[in-house]
Amino acid sequence: KPTVTTALHENFENKIQLSPNPANHIVRINNVGKSQISVIDSLGKVVLEQKNQLDNVEINVSKLPVGVYNIQINKYNQLINKKLIIKK
C-alpha cells in the first residue's frame, strides 16, 4: 500500500508546474486540481493561502518581497512542495 501512495504522490508532484519561475507579479500553477495552496517564506511563515477548485490557478505575488518561497500544495492529504523565486 505505501508504494501506491508514493507513486500517486510522485505522479502529482511531477505534473504540477509553476511559471514563470522566477516570478514578479503573477505565478501560474498548473495541474493542481482541488487543493489547498500555501506560499511560505524563508522563515516558515505562511504569507498567502487559498483553496483551489480548478486545475490551473494564478496567484498574485506582486506584494511579496524578493526572495525564495516554498509553495506547499495539499492535495488528497499529500503535501507537495515546490520552490518559487520572486524577483523584481
Residue, then its C-alpha position, 0 to 999 in steps of 0.5 A: k500500500p505505501t508504494v501506491t501512495t508514493a507513486l500517486h504522490e510522485n505522479f502529482e508532484n511531477k505534473i504540477q508546474l509553476s511559471p514563470n519561475p522566477a516570478n514578479h507579479i503573477v505565478r501560474i500553477n498548473n495541474v493542481g486540481k482541488s487543493q489547498i495552496s500555501v506560499i511560505d517564506s524563508l522563515g516558515k511563515v505562511v504569507l498567502e493561502q487559498k483553496n483551489q477548485l480548478d486545475n490551473v490557478e494564478i496567484n498574485v505575488s506582486k506584494l511579496p518581497v524578493g526572495v525564495y518561497n516554498i509553495q506547499i500544495n495539499k492535495y488528497n492529504q499529500l503535501i507537495n512542495k515546490k520552490l518559487i523565486i520572486k524577483k523584481 
